[in-house]
Amino acid sequence: MPRAIRIAETGGPEQLYVDEVALQEPGPGEVRLRQHVCGVNFIDCYFRNGLYPLPHLPHGIGVEASGEVEAIGEGVAEVAVGDRVAYATPPPGAYAESRVMPAERLVPVPAGIPDDVAGGTLLRGLTAWYLLHRTHVLRRGETILVHAAAGGVGLLLCQWAEALGATVIGTVGDEDKAQRAAENGCHHPIVYTRDAFRDKVASITGERGVDVVYDSVGAVTFHDSLDCLRPRGLLVTYGNASGPPPAIEPGLLAKKGSLFLTRPTLFDYVSERDELLEGANAYFDAIAQGTLDPQIGRRYPLDKAAEAHRSLEGRQTTGATLLDLAAGG
Ligand SMILES: NC(=O)c1ccc[n+]([C@@H]2O[C@H](COP(=O)([O-])OP(=O)(O)OC[C@H]3O[C@@H](n4cnc5c(N)ncnc54)[C@H](OP(=O)(O)O)[C@@H]3O)[C@@H](O)[C@H]2O)c1
């Protein structure tokens, strides 16, 4: 029987265990996939530790994978048996050798895109796409601050923003990550574990502040992120790596310069199939054209999912982290 990673209780990485699941037949509108690669995303840690609720327990984990269509249910027109596809969507359950998914949530993977890029970076690529092209339409000459700039989403934001003609300031946890960010489009890396990023941003921008802050770190960076913005600048708080950001009074935004604040999630930006395909095509095209070069850091076999979570939460990773289902274990 195919193997899958599940949790029976919320908690730390030790809650992840290998289970065997019966091979299901796809129902109407569904597809069964033989999966090749699963992305390990920070959102998986939120579902595992209970920050984001699961409908019941035990439950599968993981929201991203690539694979091949093995069987299709009644009425499926989006894909055919043998197609290479990928997805980046709840419900969790992607850490599995085989899985049944709704056909409408699958995207075709172009021939030039390898399985690991499709299954290990689509979610981060779609995120970078909507953050730079939808939440805010980034324009040449604008200056942005990207937190966790050497992370999975962070490196893609730096690469894409630089290609769009923006000046990119990025925060990173150490010198190696600063180097990594600089090699990927970040013009001004700041080691924020050592230097106060608010002061550095003020000096880099000549006290003006940045147009947009992309903040995935949350709790510990939120207030200083607001202070990095120019008047009428935009704070995009889109993650909780250090914990959820604090609640604030709307009046604070007025006091700090008529600021804008948004808390977007990918799944609201790709809920319609045409949006999903538009984002995926934009991401895959940007790779094909050489605008983006997705960086894959650590790769683990399926049964080492807990190790993958420990390294992601332990700030040890750069670029994307994935589970390679062809690897032993
Ligand atoms: N809203 C959305 O639509 C959406 C979609 C995808 C991802 N996200 C969010 O984007 C972020 C990036 O996701 P990712 O999967 O690519 O992860 P990642 O950025 O590769 O890893 C998280 C990074 O956050 C930084 N960090 C700062 N404080 C931390 C702490 N206390 N604990 C752990 N990490 C800390 C670390 O980088 P440094 O050491 O350099 O600080 C770490 O490497 C996550 O917050 C995720 O939830 C949001």
The ligand as an SDF file (V2000), in Angstrom:
LIG
                    3D

 48 52  0  0  0  0  0  0  0  0999 V2000
    0.2240   34.0340    3.0390 N   0  0  0  0  0  0  0  0  0  0  0  0
    0.6060   33.2740    2.0520 C   0  0  0  0  0  0  0  0  0  0  0  0
   -0.0420   33.2180    1.0120 O   0  0  0  0  0  0  0  0  0  0  0  0
    1.8510   32.4610    2.1900 C   0  0  0  0  0  0  0  0  0  0  0  0
    2.1960   31.5310    1.2140 C   0  0  0  0  0  0  0  0  0  0  0  0
    3.4050   30.8340    1.3370 C   0  0  0  0  0  0  0  0  0  0  0  0
    4.2200   31.0740    2.4260 C   0  0  0  0  0  0  0  0  0  0  0  0
    3.8180   31.9650    3.3630 N   0  0  0  0  0  0  0  0  0  0  0  0
    4.6790   32.2820    4.5170 C   0  0  0  0  0  0  0  0  0  0  0  0
    5.9250   32.6770    3.9920 O   0  0  0  0  0  0  0  0  0  0  0  0
    6.9470   32.3320    4.9150 C   0  0  0  0  0  0  0  0  0  0  0  0
    8.0280   31.6380    4.1700 C   0  0  0  0  0  0  0  0  0  0  0  0
    7.6470   30.3060    3.9010 O   0  0  0  0  0  0  0  0  0  0  0  0
    8.7240   29.2480    3.4600 P   0  0  0  0  0  0  0  0  0  0  0  0
    8.0330   27.9470    3.5060 O   0  0  0  0  0  0  0  0  0  0  0  0
    9.3850   29.6830    2.2020 O   0  0  0  0  0  0  0  0  0  0  0  0
    9.7440   29.3060    4.6820 O   0  0  0  0  0  0  0  0  0  0  0  0
   11.2210   29.9350    4.7410 P   0  0  0  0  0  0  0  0  0  0  0  0
   11.1370   31.4010    4.5010 O   0  0  0  0  0  0  0  0  0  0  0  0
   12.1060   29.1470    3.8990 O   0  0  0  0  0  0  0  0  0  0  0  0
   11.6020   29.6750    6.2410 O   0  0  0  0  0  0  0  0  0  0  0  0
   11.2000   30.5450    7.2510 C   0  0  0  0  0  0  0  0  0  0  0  0
   12.2990   31.5510    7.5790 C   0  0  0  0  0  0  0  0  0  0  0  0
   11.7620   32.5020    8.4730 O   0  0  0  0  0  0  0  0  0  0  0  0
   12.8210   33.0670    9.2060 C   0  0  0  0  0  0  0  0  0  0  0  0
   12.4770   33.1660   10.6240 N   0  0  0  0  0  0  0  0  0  0  0  0
   12.5170   34.3040   11.3610 C   0  0  0  0  0  0  0  0  0  0  0  0
   12.1750   34.0590   12.6190 N   0  0  0  0  0  0  0  0  0  0  0  0
   11.9220   32.7510   12.7220 C   0  0  0  0  0  0  0  0  0  0  0  0
   11.5430   31.9190   13.8050 C   0  0  0  0  0  0  0  0  0  0  0  0
   11.3360   32.3940   15.0360 N   0  0  0  0  0  0  0  0  0  0  0  0
   11.3890   30.6090   13.5560 N   0  0  0  0  0  0  0  0  0  0  0  0
   11.5670   30.1190   12.3270 C   0  0  0  0  0  0  0  0  0  0  0  0
   11.9300   30.8650   11.2540 N   0  0  0  0  0  0  0  0  0  0  0  0
   12.1100   32.1740   11.4580 C   0  0  0  0  0  0  0  0  0  0  0  0
   14.0570   32.1880    8.9970 C   0  0  0  0  0  0  0  0  0  0  0  0
   14.9450   32.8910    8.1350 O   0  0  0  0  0  0  0  0  0  0  0  0
   16.1030   33.8130    8.7930 P   0  0  0  0  0  0  0  0  0  0  0  0
   16.9550   32.9060    9.6170 O   0  0  0  0  0  0  0  0  0  0  0  0
   16.8130   34.3950    7.6310 O   0  0  0  0  0  0  0  0  0  0  0  0
   15.3870   34.8190    9.6290 O   0  0  0  0  0  0  0  0  0  0  0  0
   13.5010   30.9640    8.2950 C   0  0  0  0  0  0  0  0  0  0  0  0
   14.4360   30.3690    7.4420 O   0  0  0  0  0  0  0  0  0  0  0  0
    6.2850   31.5660    6.0530 C   0  0  0  0  0  0  0  0  0  0  0  0
    6.0190   32.4710    7.1060 O   0  0  0  0  0  0  0  0  0  0  0  0
    4.9820   31.1070    5.4200 C   0  0  0  0  0  0  0  0  0  0  0  0
    3.9760   30.9150    6.3510 O   0  0  0  0  0  0  0  0  0  0  0  0
    2.6590   32.6500    3.2710 C   0  0  0  0  0  0  0  0  0  0  0  0
  1  2  1  0
  2  3  2  0
  2  4  1  0
  4  5  1  0
  4 48  2  0
  5  6  2  0
  6  7  1  0
  7  8  2  0
  8  9  1  0
  8 48  1  0
  9 10  1  0
  9 46  1  0
 10 11  1  0
 11 12  1  0
 11 44  1  0
 12 13  1  0
 13 14  1  0
 14 15  2  0
 14 16  1  0
 14 17  1  0
 17 18  1  0
 18 19  2  0
 18 20  1  0
 18 21  1  0
 21 22  1  0
 22 23  1  0
 23 24  1  0
 23 42  1  0
 24 25  1  0
 25 26  1  0
 25 36  1  0
 26 27  1  0
 26 35  1  0
 27 28  2  0
 28 29  1  0
 29 30  1  0
 29 35  2  0
 30 31  1  0
 30 32  2  0
 32 33  1  0
 33 34  2  0
 34 35  1  0
 36 37  1  0
 36 42  1  0
 37 38  1  0
 38 39  2  0
 38 40  1  0
 38 41  1  0
 42 43  1  0
 44 45  1  0
 44 46  1  0
 46 47  1  0
M  CHG  2   8   1  16  -1
M  END
$$$$
